[in-house]
Amino acid sequence: MATPNYSYEKRQRELAKKRKAEEKRQRKLSGKPDEPDSPDEPQADGEAAPAPTDPAAPQT
């Protein structure tokens, strides 16, 4: 059985962190605020977003 290459996995995590930090820096420089996900779209984990509730609507 082959041994896991931990240094490769660590390097990939470091690169992902750098990529994420760079994207965040670019967003800050552009001055655009993050747009929140609309409630209509499913979330990344596959679950549907909860439906918004209208307080004026009658409860059944």
PDBQT receptor file of N, H, CA, C and O in Angstrom, charges set to zero:
ATOM      1  N   MET A   1       0.838  -1.181   0.000  1.00  0.00    +0.000 N 
ATOM      2  CA  MET A   1       0.000   0.000   0.000  1.00  0.00    +0.000 C 
ATOM      3  C   MET A   1       0.888   1.252   0.000  1.00  0.00    +0.000 C 
ATOM      4  O   MET A   1       1.864   1.335   0.746  1.00  0.00    +0.000 OA
ATOM      5  N   ALA A   2       0.539   2.202  -0.832  1.00  0.00    +0.000 N 
ATOM      6  H   ALA A   2      -0.253   2.135  -1.439  1.00  0.00    +0.000 HD
ATOM      7  CA  ALA A   2       1.320   3.431  -0.945  1.00  0.00    +0.000 C 
ATOM      8  C   ALA A   2       1.070   4.332   0.257  1.00  0.00    +0.000 C 
ATOM      9  O   ALA A   2      -0.023   4.344   0.823  1.00  0.00    +0.000 OA
ATOM     10  N   THR A   3       2.081   5.074   0.631  1.00  0.00    +0.000 N 
ATOM     11  H   THR A   3       2.969   5.064   0.171  1.00  0.00    +0.000 HD
ATOM     12  CA  THR A   3       1.921   6.004   1.760  1.00  0.00    +0.000 C 
ATOM     13  C   THR A   3       1.396   7.335   1.244  1.00  0.00    +0.000 C 
ATOM     14  O   THR A   3       1.727   7.748   0.132  1.00  0.00    +0.000 OA
ATOM     15  N   PRO A   4       0.581   8.005   2.048  1.00  0.00    +0.000 N 
ATOM     16  CA  PRO A   4       0.045   9.296   1.613  1.00  0.00    +0.000 C 
ATOM     17  C   PRO A   4       1.142  10.358   1.547  1.00  0.00    +0.000 C 
ATOM     18  O   PRO A   4       2.078  10.360   2.346  1.00  0.00    +0.000 OA
ATOM     19  N   ASN A   5       1.002  11.245   0.590  1.00  0.00    +0.000 N 
ATOM     20  H   ASN A   5       0.241  11.244  -0.059  1.00  0.00    +0.000 HD
ATOM     21  CA  ASN A   5       1.968  12.318   0.401  1.00  0.00    +0.000 C 
ATOM     22  C   ASN A   5       1.460  13.551   1.134  1.00  0.00    +0.000 C 
ATOM     23  O   ASN A   5       0.768  14.387   0.553  1.00  0.00    +0.000 OA
ATOM     24  N   TYR A   6       1.803  13.659   2.407  1.00  0.00    +0.000 N 
ATOM     25  H   TYR A   6       2.365  12.980   2.879  1.00  0.00    +0.000 HD
ATOM     26  CA  TYR A   6       1.277  14.743   3.232  1.00  0.00    +0.000 C 
ATOM     27  C   TYR A   6       1.783  16.114   2.785  1.00  0.00    +0.000 C 
ATOM     28  O   TYR A   6       1.062  17.107   2.890  1.00  0.00    +0.000 OA
ATOM     29  N   SER A   7       2.996  16.169   2.297  1.00  0.00    +0.000 N 
ATOM     30  H   SER A   7       3.581  15.362   2.211  1.00  0.00    +0.000 HD
ATOM     31  CA  SER A   7       3.526  17.468   1.873  1.00  0.00    +0.000 C 
ATOM     32  C   SER A   7       2.762  17.996   0.659  1.00  0.00    +0.000 C 
ATOM     33  O   SER A   7       2.568  19.205   0.532  1.00  0.00    +0.000 OA
ATOM     34  N   TYR A   8       2.327  17.106  -0.231  1.00  0.00    +0.000 N 
ATOM     35  H   TYR A   8       2.485  16.124  -0.127  1.00  0.00    +0.000 HD
ATOM     36  CA  TYR A   8       1.532  17.526  -1.378  1.00  0.00    +0.000 C 
ATOM     37  C   TYR A   8       0.187  18.078  -0.908  1.00  0.00    +0.000 C 
ATOM     38  O   TYR A   8      -0.258  19.127  -1.373  1.00  0.00    +0.000 OA
ATOM     39  N   GLU A   9      -0.460  17.357   0.027  1.00  0.00    +0.000 N 
ATOM     40  H   GLU A   9      -0.098  16.505   0.405  1.00  0.00    +0.000 HD
ATOM     41  CA  GLU A   9      -1.751  17.806   0.550  1.00  0.00    +0.000 C 
ATOM     42  C   GLU A   9      -1.618  19.151   1.252  1.00  0.00    +0.000 C 
ATOM     43  O   GLU A   9      -2.475  20.020   1.099  1.00  0.00    +0.000 OA
ATOM     44  N   LYS A  10      -0.550  19.325   2.020  1.00  0.00    +0.000 N 
ATOM     45  H   LYS A  10       0.147  18.619   2.144  1.00  0.00    +0.000 HD
ATOM     46  CA  LYS A  10      -0.323  20.593   2.721  1.00  0.00    +0.000 C 
ATOM     47  C   LYS A  10      -0.116  21.718   1.717  1.00  0.00    +0.000 C 
ATOM     48  O   LYS A  10      -0.653  22.812   1.889  1.00  0.00    +0.000 OA
ATOM     49  N   ARG A  11       0.646  21.459   0.688  1.00  0.00    +0.000 N 
ATOM     50  H   ARG A  11       1.082  20.570   0.548  1.00  0.00    +0.000 HD
ATOM     51  CA  ARG A  11       0.899  22.471  -0.346  1.00  0.00    +0.000 C 
ATOM     52  C   ARG A  11      -0.398  22.879  -1.036  1.00  0.00    +0.000 C 
ATOM     53  O   ARG A  11      -0.611  24.058  -1.319  1.00  0.00    +0.000 OA
ATOM     54  N   GLN A  12      -1.267  21.903  -1.308  1.00  0.00    +0.000 N 
ATOM     55  H   GLN A  12      -1.095  20.945  -1.079  1.00  0.00    +0.000 HD
ATOM     56  CA  GLN A  12      -2.540  22.215  -1.951  1.00  0.00    +0.000 C 
ATOM     57  C   GLN A  12      -3.407  23.084  -1.053  1.00  0.00    +0.000 C 
ATOM     58  O   GLN A  12      -4.067  24.004  -1.535  1.00  0.00    +0.000 OA
ATOM     59  N   ARG A  13      -3.413  22.801   0.263  1.00  0.00    +0.000 N 
ATOM     60  H   ARG A  13      -2.877  22.053   0.654  1.00  0.00    +0.000 HD
ATOM     61  CA  ARG A  13      -4.172  23.634   1.202  1.00  0.00    +0.000 C 
ATOM     62  C   ARG A  13      -3.621  25.053   1.233  1.00  0.00    +0.000 C 
ATOM     63  O   ARG A  13      -4.382  26.020   1.255  1.00  0.00    +0.000 OA
ATOM     64  N   GLU A  14      -2.291  25.174   1.236  1.00  0.00    +0.000 N 
ATOM     65  H   GLU A  14      -1.673  24.388   1.219  1.00  0.00    +0.000 HD
ATOM     66  CA  GLU A  14      -1.667  26.504   1.242  1.00  0.00    +0.000 C 
ATOM     67  C   GLU A  14      -2.020  27.278  -0.021  1.00  0.00    +0.000 C 
ATOM     68  O   GLU A  14      -2.320  28.470   0.044  1.00  0.00    +0.000 OA
ATOM     69  N   LEU A  15      -1.986  26.608  -1.168  1.00  0.00    +0.000 N 
ATOM     70  H   LEU A  15      -1.742  25.639  -1.221  1.00  0.00    +0.000 HD
ATOM     71  CA  LEU A  15      -2.337  27.274  -2.414  1.00  0.00    +0.000 C 
ATOM     72  C   LEU A  15      -3.798  27.715  -2.415  1.00  0.00    +0.000 C 
ATOM     73  O   LEU A  15      -4.120  28.791  -2.918  1.00  0.00    +0.000 OA
ATOM     74  N   ALA A  16      -4.672  26.901  -1.864  1.00  0.00    +0.000 N 
ATOM     75  H   ALA A  16      -4.411  26.026  -1.455  1.00  0.00    +0.000 HD
ATOM     76  CA  ALA A  16      -6.089  27.261  -1.793  1.00  0.00    +0.000 C 
ATOM     77  C   ALA A  16      -6.276  28.481  -0.894  1.00  0.00    +0.000 C 
ATOM     78  O   ALA A  16      -7.074  29.364  -1.206  1.00  0.00    +0.000 OA
ATOM     79  N   LYS A  17      -5.545  28.535   0.219  1.00  0.00    +0.000 N 
ATOM     80  H   LYS A  17      -4.896  27.817   0.473  1.00  0.00    +0.000 HD
ATOM     81  CA  LYS A  17      -5.625  29.699   1.115  1.00  0.00    +0.000 C 
ATOM     82  C   LYS A  17      -5.153  30.959   0.396  1.00  0.00    +0.000 C 
ATOM     83  O   LYS A  17      -5.784  32.011   0.492  1.00  0.00    +0.000 OA
ATOM     84  N   LYS A  18      -4.036  30.843  -0.326  1.00  0.00    +0.000 N 
ATOM     85  H   LYS A  18      -3.523  29.988  -0.405  1.00  0.00    +0.000 HD
ATOM     86  CA  LYS A  18      -3.516  31.998  -1.062  1.00  0.00    +0.000 C 
ATOM     87  C   LYS A  18      -4.509  32.469  -2.110  1.00  0.00    +0.000 C 
ATOM     88  O   LYS A  18      -4.725  33.669  -2.278  1.00  0.00    +0.000 OA
ATOM     89  N   ARG A  19      -5.114  31.515  -2.818  1.00  0.00    +0.000 N 
ATOM     90  H   ARG A  19      -4.938  30.540  -2.681  1.00  0.00    +0.000 HD
ATOM     91  CA  ARG A  19      -6.086  31.847  -3.857  1.00  0.00    +0.000 C 
ATOM     92  C   ARG A  19      -7.285  32.587  -3.247  1.00  0.00    +0.000 C 
ATOM     93  O   ARG A  19      -7.756  33.585  -3.792  1.00  0.00    +0.000 OA
ATOM     94  N   LYS A  20      -7.760  32.086  -2.124  1.00  0.00    +0.000 N 
ATOM     95  H   LYS A  20      -7.378  31.275  -1.682  1.00  0.00    +0.000 HD
ATOM     96  CA  LYS A  20      -8.907  32.688  -1.465  1.00  0.00    +0.000 C 
ATOM     97  C   LYS A  20      -8.555  34.094  -0.962  1.00  0.00    +0.000 C 
ATOM     98  O   LYS A  20      -9.354  35.021  -1.098  1.00  0.00    +0.000 OA
ATOM     99  N   ALA A  21      -7.371  34.249  -0.387  1.00  0.00    +0.000 N 
ATOM    100  H   ALA A  21      -6.722  33.496  -0.276  1.00  0.00    +0.000 HD
ATOM    101  CA  ALA A  21      -6.943  35.557   0.103  1.00  0.00    +0.000 C 
ATOM    102  C   ALA A  21      -6.810  36.552  -1.046  1.00  0.00    +0.000 C 
ATOM    103  O   ALA A  21      -7.164  37.722  -0.898  1.00  0.00    +0.000 OA
ATOM    104  N   GLU A  22      -6.307  36.100  -2.178  1.00  0.00    +0.000 N 
ATOM    105  H   GLU A  22      -6.018  35.150  -2.299  1.00  0.00    +0.000 HD
ATOM    106  CA  GLU A  22      -6.161  36.979  -3.338  1.00  0.00    +0.000 C 
ATOM    107  C   GLU A  22      -7.523  37.409  -3.874  1.00  0.00    +0.000 C 
ATOM    108  O   GLU A  22      -7.708  38.567  -4.249  1.00  0.00    +0.000 OA
ATOM    109  N   GLU A  23      -8.481  36.472  -3.910  1.00  0.00    +0.000 N 
ATOM    110  H   GLU A  23      -8.330  35.531  -3.605  1.00  0.00    +0.000 HD
ATOM    111  CA  GLU A  23      -9.829  36.824  -4.365  1.00  0.00    +0.000 C 
ATOM    112  C   GLU A  23     -10.459  37.850  -3.426  1.00  0.00    +0.000 C 
ATOM    113  O   GLU A  23     -11.131  38.778  -3.875  1.00  0.00    +0.000 OA
ATOM    114  N   LYS A  24     -10.242  37.683  -2.141  1.00  0.00    +0.000 N 
ATOM    115  H   LYS A  24      -9.695  36.929  -1.777  1.00  0.00    +0.000 HD
ATOM    116  CA  LYS A  24     -10.780  38.624  -1.159  1.00  0.00    +0.000 C 
ATOM    117  C   LYS A  24     -10.137  39.998  -1.345  1.00  0.00    +0.000 C 
ATOM    118  O   LYS A  24     -10.818  41.021  -1.271  1.00  0.00    +0.000 OA
ATOM    119  N   ARG A  25      -8.834  40.019  -1.585  1.00  0.00    +0.000 N 
ATOM    120  H   ARG A  25      -8.280  39.188  -1.645  1.00  0.00    +0.000 HD
ATOM    121  CA  ARG A  25      -8.133  41.286  -1.793  1.00  0.00    +0.000 C 
ATOM    122  C   ARG A  25      -8.659  41.994  -3.036  1.00  0.00    +0.000 C 
ATOM    123  O   ARG A  25      -8.834  43.212  -3.040  1.00  0.00    +0.000 OA
ATOM    124  N   GLN A  26      -8.912  41.215  -4.097  1.00  0.00    +0.000 N 
ATOM    125  H   GLN A  26      -8.770  40.225  -4.093  1.00  0.00    +0.000 HD
ATOM    126  CA  GLN A  26      -9.433  41.798  -5.330  1.00  0.00    +0.000 C 
ATOM    127  C   GLN A  26     -10.832  42.384  -5.112  1.00  0.00    +0.000 C 
ATOM    128  O   GLN A  26     -11.155  43.447  -5.643  1.00  0.00    +0.000 OA
ATOM    129  N   ARG A  27     -11.662  41.679  -4.323  1.00  0.00    +0.000 N 
ATOM    130  H   ARG A  27     -11.399  40.816  -3.891  1.00  0.00    +0.000 HD
ATOM    131  CA  ARG A  27     -13.007  42.195  -4.025  1.00  0.00    +0.000 C 
ATOM    132  C   ARG A  27     -12.915  43.502  -3.253  1.00  0.00    +0.000 C 
ATOM    133  O   ARG A  27     -13.671  44.437  -3.516  1.00  0.00    +0.000 OA
ATOM    134  N   LYS A  28     -11.985  43.569  -2.296  1.00  0.00    +0.000 N 
ATOM    135  H   LYS A  28     -11.371  42.810  -2.082  1.00  0.00    +0.000 HD
ATOM    136  CA  LYS A  28     -11.825  44.796  -1.515  1.00  0.00    +0.000 C 
ATOM    137  C   LYS A  28     -11.368  45.947  -2.407  1.00  0.00    +0.000 C 
ATOM    138  O   LYS A  28     -11.858  47.069  -2.275  1.00  0.00    +0.000 OA
ATOM    139  N   LEU A  29     -10.446  45.678  -3.301  1.00  0.00    +0.000 N 
ATOM    140  H   LEU A  29     -10.048  44.767  -3.409  1.00  0.00    +0.000 HD
ATOM    141  CA  LEU A  29      -9.932  46.718  -4.184  1.00  0.00    +0.000 C 
ATOM    142  C   LEU A  29     -10.993  47.222  -5.149  1.00  0.00    +0.000 C 
ATOM    143  O   LEU A  29     -11.022  48.406  -5.483  1.00  0.00    +0.000 OA
ATOM    144  N   SER A  30     -11.860  46.330  -5.595  1.00  0.00    +0.000 N 
ATOM    145  H   SER A  30     -11.837  45.368  -5.323  1.00  0.00    +0.000 HD
ATOM    146  CA  SER A  30     -12.883  46.749  -6.548  1.00  0.00    +0.000 C 
ATOM    147  C   SER A  30     -13.964  47.577  -5.869  1.00  0.00    +0.000 C 
ATOM    148  O   SER A  30     -14.690  48.308  -6.541  1.00  0.00    +0.000 OA
ATOM    149  N   GLY A  31     -14.082  47.474  -4.546  1.00  0.00    +0.000 N 
ATOM    150  H   GLY A  31     -13.492  46.879  -4.000  1.00  0.00    +0.000 HD
ATOM    151  CA  GLY A  31     -15.040  48.279  -3.812  1.00  0.00    +0.000 C 
ATOM    152  C   GLY A  31     -16.454  47.773  -3.882  1.00  0.00    +0.000 C 
ATOM    153  O   GLY A  31     -17.369  48.440  -3.401  1.00  0.00    +0.000 OA
ATOM    154  N   LYS A  32     -16.660  46.624  -4.462  1.00  0.00    +0.000 N 
ATOM    155  H   LYS A  32     -15.916  46.081  -4.854  1.00  0.00    +0.000 HD
ATOM    156  CA  LYS A  32     -18.005  46.072  -4.565  1.00  0.00    +0.000 C 
ATOM    157  C   LYS A  32     -18.268  45.202  -3.344  1.00  0.00    +0.000 C 
ATOM    158  O   LYS A  32     -17.450  44.345  -3.011  1.00  0.00    +0.000 OA
ATOM    159  N   PRO A  33     -19.391  45.408  -2.673  1.00  0.00    +0.000 N 
ATOM    160  CA  PRO A  33     -19.718  44.539  -1.546  1.00  0.00    +0.000 C 
ATOM    161  C   PRO A  33     -20.132  43.162  -2.043  1.00  0.00    +0.000 C 
ATOM    162  O   PRO A  33     -20.614  43.007  -3.165  1.00  0.00    +0.000 OA
ATOM    163  N   ASP A  34     -19.934  42.170  -1.190  1.00  0.00    +0.000 N 
ATOM    164  H   ASP A  34     -19.542  42.295  -0.279  1.00  0.00    +0.000 HD
ATOM    165  CA  ASP A  34     -20.362  40.816  -1.559  1.00  0.00    +0.000 C 
ATOM    166  C   ASP A  34     -21.869  40.786  -1.696  1.00  0.00    +0.000 C 
ATOM    167  O   ASP A  34     -22.588  41.294  -0.835  1.00  0.00    +0.000 OA
ATOM    168  N   GLU A  35     -22.344  40.198  -2.767  1.00  0.00    +0.000 N 
ATOM    169  H   GLU A  35     -21.761  39.786  -3.466  1.00  0.00    +0.000 HD
ATOM    170  CA  GLU A  35     -23.781  40.077  -2.963  1.00  0.00    +0.000 C 
ATOM    171  C   GLU A  35     -24.249  38.807  -2.271  1.00  0.00    +0.000 C 
ATOM    172  O   GLU A  35     -23.714  37.732  -2.544  1.00  0.00    +0.000 OA
ATOM    173  N   PRO A  36     -25.233  38.901  -1.383  1.00  0.00    +0.000 N 
ATOM    174  CA  PRO A  36     -25.722  37.683  -0.742  1.00  0.00    +0.000 C 
ATOM    175  C   PRO A  36     -26.479  36.818  -1.742  1.00  0.00    +0.000 C 
ATOM    176  O   PRO A  36     -27.046  37.318  -2.713  1.00  0.00    +0.000 OA
ATOM    177  N   ASP A  37     -26.478  35.537  -1.492  1.00  0.00    +0.000 N 
ATOM    178  H   ASP A  37     -26.017  35.131  -0.702  1.00  0.00    +0.000 HD
ATOM    179  CA  ASP A  37     -27.208  34.624  -2.372  1.00  0.00    +0.000 C 
ATOM    180  C   ASP A  37     -28.687  34.926  -2.292  1.00  0.00    +0.000 C 
ATOM    181  O   ASP A  37     -29.215  35.228  -1.222  1.00  0.00    +0.000 OA
ATOM    182  N   SER A  38     -29.349  34.844  -3.425  1.00  0.00    +0.000 N 
ATOM    183  H   SER A  38     -28.920  34.599  -4.295  1.00  0.00    +0.000 HD
ATOM    184  CA  SER A  38     -30.789  35.041  -3.409  1.00  0.00    +0.000 C 
ATOM    185  C   SER A  38     -31.428  33.800  -2.799  1.00  0.00    +0.000 C 
ATOM    186  O   SER A  38     -30.894  32.701  -2.949  1.00  0.00    +0.000 OA
ATOM    187  N   PRO A  39     -32.551  33.949  -2.118  1.00  0.00    +0.000 N 
ATOM    188  CA  PRO A  39     -33.166  32.792  -1.459  1.00  0.00    +0.000 C 
ATOM    189  C   PRO A  39     -33.731  31.773  -2.433  1.00  0.00    +0.000 C 
ATOM    190  O   PRO A  39     -34.066  30.662  -2.022  1.00  0.00    +0.000 OA
ATOM    191  N   ASP A  40     -33.848  32.117  -3.716  1.00  0.00    +0.000 N 
ATOM    192  H   ASP A  40     -33.576  33.019  -4.049  1.00  0.00    +0.000 HD
ATOM    193  CA  ASP A  40     -34.391  31.204  -4.706  1.00  0.00    +0.000 C 
ATOM    194  C   ASP A  40     -33.400  30.107  -5.082  1.00  0.00    +0.000 C 
ATOM    195  O   ASP A  40     -33.801  29.001  -5.445  1.00  0.00    +0.000 OA
ATOM    196  N   GLU A  41     -32.100  30.414  -4.996  1.00  0.00    +0.000 N 
ATOM    197  H   GLU A  41     -31.774  31.313  -4.701  1.00  0.00    +0.000 HD
ATOM    198  CA  GLU A  41     -31.081  29.479  -5.446  1.00  0.00    +0.000 C 
ATOM    199  C   GLU A  41     -30.766  28.444  -4.371  1.00  0.00    +0.000 C 
ATOM    200  O   GLU A  41     -30.752  28.777  -3.186  1.00  0.00    +0.000 OA
ATOM    201  N   PRO A  42     -30.513  27.192  -4.764  1.00  0.00    +0.000 N 
ATOM    202  CA  PRO A  42     -30.121  26.185  -3.774  1.00  0.00    +0.000 C 
ATOM    203  C   PRO A  42     -28.735  26.509  -3.225  1.00  0.00    +0.000 C 
ATOM    204  O   PRO A  42     -27.910  27.110  -3.914  1.00  0.00    +0.000 OA
ATOM    205  N   GLN A  43     -28.489  26.114  -1.999  1.00  0.00    +0.000 N 
ATOM    206  H   GLN A  43     -29.159  25.626  -1.439  1.00  0.00    +0.000 HD
ATOM    207  CA  GLN A  43     -27.202  26.371  -1.381  1.00  0.00    +0.000 C 
ATOM    208  C   GLN A  43     -26.181  25.379  -1.899  1.00  0.00    +0.000 C 
ATOM    209  O   GLN A  43     -26.535  24.385  -2.532  1.00  0.00    +0.000 OA
ATOM    210  N   ALA A  44     -24.899  25.651  -1.627  1.00  0.00    +0.000 N 
ATOM    211  H   ALA A  44     -24.611  26.459  -1.113  1.00  0.00    +0.000 HD
ATOM    212  CA  ALA A  44     -23.815  24.849  -2.178  1.00  0.00    +0.000 C 
ATOM    213  C   ALA A  44     -23.846  23.409  -1.686  1.00  0.00    +0.000 C 
ATOM    214  O   ALA A  44     -23.391  22.516  -2.400  1.00  0.00    +0.000 OA
ATOM    215  N   ASP A  45     -24.370  23.152  -0.484  1.00  0.00    +0.000 N 
ATOM    216  H   ASP A  45     -24.740  23.877   0.096  1.00  0.00    +0.000 HD
ATOM    217  CA  ASP A  45     -24.366  21.800   0.033  1.00  0.00    +0.000 C 
ATOM    218  C   ASP A  45     -25.529  20.963  -0.473  1.00  0.00    +0.000 C 
ATOM    219  O   ASP A  45     -25.716  19.836  -0.015  1.00  0.00    +0.000 OA
ATOM    220  N   GLY A  46     -26.324  21.494  -1.418  1.00  0.00    +0.000 N 
ATOM    221  H   GLY A  46     -26.172  22.410  -1.790  1.00  0.00    +0.000 HD
ATOM    222  CA  GLY A  46     -27.387  20.732  -2.035  1.00  0.00    +0.000 C 
ATOM    223  C   GLY A  46     -28.739  20.911  -1.385  1.00  0.00    +0.000 C 
ATOM    224  O   GLY A  46     -29.741  20.423  -1.907  1.00  0.00    +0.000 OA
ATOM    225  N   GLU A  47     -28.794  21.596  -0.264  1.00  0.00    +0.000 N 
ATOM    226  H   GLU A  47     -27.980  21.994   0.160  1.00  0.00    +0.000 HD
ATOM    227  CA  GLU A  47     -30.080  21.816   0.383  1.00  0.00    +0.000 C 
ATOM    228  C   GLU A  47     -30.714  23.084  -0.167  1.00  0.00    +0.000 C 
ATOM    229  O   GLU A  47     -30.018  24.032  -0.531  1.00  0.00    +0.000 OA
ATOM    230  N   ALA A  48     -32.025  23.091  -0.221  1.00  0.00    +0.000 N 
ATOM    231  H   ALA A  48     -32.590  22.321   0.075  1.00  0.00    +0.000 HD
ATOM    232  CA  ALA A  48     -32.737  24.273  -0.694  1.00  0.00    +0.000 C 
ATOM    233  C   ALA A  48     -32.739  25.331   0.404  1.00  0.00    +0.000 C 
ATOM    234  O   ALA A  48     -32.774  25.014   1.593  1.00  0.00    +0.000 OA
ATOM    235  N   ALA A  49     -32.702  26.577  -0.012  1.00  0.00    +0.000 N 
ATOM    236  H   ALA A  49     -32.674  26.834  -0.978  1.00  0.00    +0.000 HD
ATOM    237  CA  ALA A  49     -32.753  27.673   0.946  1.00  0.00    +0.000 C 
ATOM    238  C   ALA A  49     -34.149  27.741   1.553  1.00  0.00    +0.000 C 
ATOM    239  O   ALA A  49     -35.129  27.467   0.860  1.00  0.00    +0.000 OA
ATOM    240  N   PRO A  50     -34.263  28.100   2.826  1.00  0.00    +0.000 N 
ATOM    241  CA  PRO A  50     -35.590  28.190   3.431  1.00  0.00    +0.000 C 
ATOM    242  C   PRO A  50     -36.405  29.300   2.772  1.00  0.00    +0.000 C 
ATOM    243  O   PRO A  50     -35.872  30.349   2.411  1.00  0.00    +0.000 OA
ATOM    244  N   ALA A  51     -37.689  29.054   2.624  1.00  0.00    +0.000 N 
ATOM    245  H   ALA A  51     -38.123  28.202   2.918  1.00  0.00    +0.000 HD
ATOM    246  CA  ALA A  51     -38.566  30.028   1.981  1.00  0.00    +0.000 C 
ATOM    247  C   ALA A  51     -38.753  31.235   2.901  1.00  0.00    +0.000 C 
ATOM    248  O   ALA A  51     -38.900  31.073   4.113  1.00  0.00    +0.000 OA
ATOM    249  N   PRO A  52     -38.749  32.433   2.338  1.00  0.00    +0.000 N 
ATOM    250  CA  PRO A  52     -38.968  33.606   3.172  1.00  0.00    +0.000 C 
ATOM    251  C   PRO A  52     -40.402  33.614   3.695  1.00  0.00    +0.000 C 
ATOM    252  O   PRO A  52     -41.338  33.223   2.998  1.00  0.00    +0.000 OA
ATOM    253  N   THR A  53     -40.548  34.062   4.922  1.00  0.00    +0.000 N 
ATOM    254  H   THR A  53     -39.787  34.380   5.488  1.00  0.00    +0.000 HD
ATOM    255  CA  THR A  53     -41.880  34.095   5.515  1.00  0.00    +0.000 C 
ATOM    256  C   THR A  53     -42.408  35.510   5.479  1.00  0.00    +0.000 C 
ATOM    257  O   THR A  53     -41.662  36.465   5.699  1.00  0.00    +0.000 OA
ATOM    258  N   ASP A  54     -43.681  35.648   5.207  1.00  0.00    +0.000 N 
ATOM    259  H   ASP A  54     -44.287  34.873   5.028  1.00  0.00    +0.000 HD
ATOM    260  CA  ASP A  54     -44.325  36.947   5.171  1.00  0.00    +0.000 C 
ATOM    261  C   ASP A  54     -45.123  37.113   6.458  1.00  0.00    +0.000 C 
ATOM    262  O   ASP A  54     -46.091  36.382   6.667  1.00  0.00    +0.000 OA
ATOM    263  N   PRO A  55     -44.749  38.052   7.330  1.00  0.00    +0.000 N 
ATOM    264  CA  PRO A  55     -45.450  38.195   8.606  1.00  0.00    +0.000 C 
ATOM    265  C   PRO A  55     -46.916  38.629   8.424  1.00  0.00    +0.000 C 
ATOM    266  O   PRO A  55     -47.728  38.414   9.324  1.00  0.00    +0.000 OA
ATOM    267  N   ALA A  56     -47.266  39.231   7.284  1.00  0.00    +0.000 N 
ATOM    268  H   ALA A  56     -46.606  39.405   6.553  1.00  0.00    +0.000 HD
ATOM    269  CA  ALA A  56     -48.646  39.682   7.051  1.00  0.00    +0.000 C 
ATOM    270  C   ALA A  56     -49.517  38.529   6.553  1.00  0.00    +0.000 C 
ATOM    271  O   ALA A  56     -50.744  38.634   6.583  1.00  0.00    +0.000 OA
ATOM    272  N   ALA A  57     -48.919  37.448   6.102  1.00  0.00    +0.000 N 
ATOM    273  H   ALA A  57     -47.923  37.363   6.078  1.00  0.00    +0.000 HD
ATOM    274  CA  ALA A  57     -49.696  36.330   5.578  1.00  0.00    +0.000 C 
ATOM    275  C   ALA A  57     -50.359  35.570   6.732  1.00  0.00    +0.000 C 
ATOM    276  O   ALA A  57     -49.755  35.407   7.792  1.00  0.00    +0.000 OA
ATOM    277  N   PRO A  58     -51.584  35.110   6.533  1.00  0.00    +0.000 N 
ATOM    278  CA  PRO A  58     -52.268  34.353   7.591  1.00  0.00    +0.000 C 
ATOM    279  C   PRO A  58     -51.592  32.996   7.793  1.00  0.00    +0.000 C 
ATOM    280  O   PRO A  58     -51.174  32.348   6.832  1.00  0.00    +0.000 OA
ATOM    281  N   GLN A  59     -51.492  32.581   9.041  1.00  0.00    +0.000 N 
ATOM    282  H   GLN A  59     -51.831  33.107   9.821  1.00  0.00    +0.000 HD
ATOM    283  CA  GLN A  59     -50.895  31.293   9.368  1.00  0.00    +0.000 C 
ATOM    284  C   GLN A  59     -51.946  30.204   9.253  1.00  0.00    +0.000 C 
ATOM    285  O   GLN A  59     -53.068  30.375   9.729  1.00  0.00    +0.000 OA
ATOM    286  N   THR A  60     -51.596  29.078   8.622  1.00  0.00    +0.000 N 
ATOM    287  H   THR A  60     -50.685  28.939   8.235  1.00  0.00    +0.000 HD
ATOM    288  CA  THR A  60     -52.556  27.965   8.482  1.00  0.00    +0.000 C 
ATOM    289  C   THR A  60     -52.107  26.784   9.284  1.00  0.00    +0.000 C 
ATOM    290  O   THR A  60     -52.780  25.754   9.295  1.00  0.00    +0.000 OA
TER     291      THR A  60
